[in-house]
């Protein structure tokens, strides 16, 4: 299940706070930097620093969803070791985690971000996880959390591009002409016919 939206870093940190607000939440780096352990994050400020590093993304695991993340060592080939300066990296993996991806530049425009998680049918058909591990997941809890986050995103976003929410700070920047949005093939300004204003009174705090 994937939810796609438009968000500045400020907006994304609001979503990060939504995850922190869920009891039993653990936010972490799913793929470590070469030769280093996976970082775990305890505050929005910690995640803000992660967003300054190109190519890094975030994962969240909620205790009530089951199947606690487990480590998997990835060993690099010699050519990769010399390129990245480490012998490998460590992944933290679970079928119940949520991944949060930031994509903030495409042809000079703010591109879409998204968060994603497995549903049970997809995980059993296409994932790498064993049936035993998949049985440890509370799929109802995953589904309820995903639905709660998707509805909250929709309710708090003042506009959308096509069917995809534009969060409040991104909308403010767009409306004031400071950014354009990347509409999967073209740059979209505030006056683009692809943009629908839903709640103009919602502004970034």
ABEGO torsion letter per residue (X at the ends): XBBBBBBBAAAAAAAAAAAAABBGBBBBBABBBBGBBBBBBABAAAAAAAAABBGBBBBBBBAAAEGBBBBBBBBBBAAAAAAAGBAEBBBBBBAABBBBBBBABBGGBBBBBBBBBBBAAAAAAABABBAAAAAABBAAAAAAAAAAAAAAAAAABABBBEABBBBAAAAAAAAAGABBBBAGGBBBBAABAABBBABAABBBX
